[in-house]
Amino acid sequence: MLLFEHYVLGDIELTSRIVMAPMTRSRAAEQNTPNALMAEYYGQRASAGLIVSEGVSPSPNGLGYPRIPGLFNAHHVHGWKLVTDAIHAKGGKIFVQLMHTGRVSHQDNLPVGAQVVGPCAEICPGEMWVDKSGSMQPHTMPHALTETEIKNVVLEYAHSAQLALQAGFDGIELHAANGYLIEQFLNPIVNKRTDGYGGSSDGRNRFMLEVAQACVNAIGANKVGFRISPQGVFNGTGDFEELETQFLALTKKLSDMGLVYLHLVDHSAMGAPPVSAELKNKLRQSFSGAYIAVGGFTADSAEKVLQSKHADLIAFGRPFISNPDLVQRLKSGAALTDPDMSTFYTPGEKGYTDYSAMS
């Protein structure tokens, strides 16, 4: 089966076409630093062809959820080195997903001196968990970034990309999906700016393109991938009239930069509106690098997509949470363990490192 064959991604060889999708788990230690528990968790899943880490903030301002990890100082580099060493010792590969939460944040989740930011001063709908209060709270009103501040955020991404290589990561994924900061700029429902970072498809694409170019300049295009969720509805986003034209222009320019992969999110398996097959195909055709598909796959459905050449790699999310040996189980046809959703974001080992592999 193609699913279990080796695949060359940029300048690294993957042991299979199976990707572990990025999933927030909220287990970082004090000061949002990765720890030995996280190293154990990722090490248990090193048989994936490629692991994409949970969302990792390149800035103190992007740590919007409780206990999510950062990658913007030496302490973070040291903590992540525990993780990458554990994976590489077992022959695995890992990209870090750089995720700035932007307006999807609460002030009490941020470190002292940090602030909630976004393209505009409009609060994100809904609520989020706040450890300090021990309850769900409305999001905090964001500060609208100035053009000068946007340039500084771009530099934060590039610096984090450089730190990623110091920490032993094989590359980075730019999270431009699910309503976080980059998609906040991409989506006109959120981005009401009238300056050079809004007002048109080109203006809304500008921030993403500047971040990507800065990271390419910092570490090389063959170590930079990106994730998008067109037609997604998370965190106050949604479909819009110019979506297809805008995203095709975006992926074409990122392709011209030489980015190594496009990771397209389709959350229809979780009840969200599906991304149309037509749009998926157009986006794939507009991008010359590898294409990662994700969204409710089984081994059989993944193989069909690979055989039809509609994707190069297939990402699995929640099955990896409760099946650390997912690759072996998919290959053998063994039953999968269901995850305990109540422990997805709670501290400690329960529902994190205590799932058993097959004997």
Beta strands, then each sheet from edge to edge (+ up, - down):
strand 1: 7-9
strand 2: 12-14
strand 3: 18-20
strand 4: 50-56
strand 5: 94-98
strand 6: 117-118
strand 7: 127-130
strand 8: 135-138
strand 9: 143-144
strand 10: 171-176
strand 11: 224-228
strand 12: 261-265
strand 13: 290-294
strand 14: 313-316
sheet 1: 1+ 2-
sheet 2: 3+ 4+ 5+ 10+ 11+ 12+ 13+ 14+ 3+
sheet 3: 6+ 9+
sheet 4: 7+ 8-
end
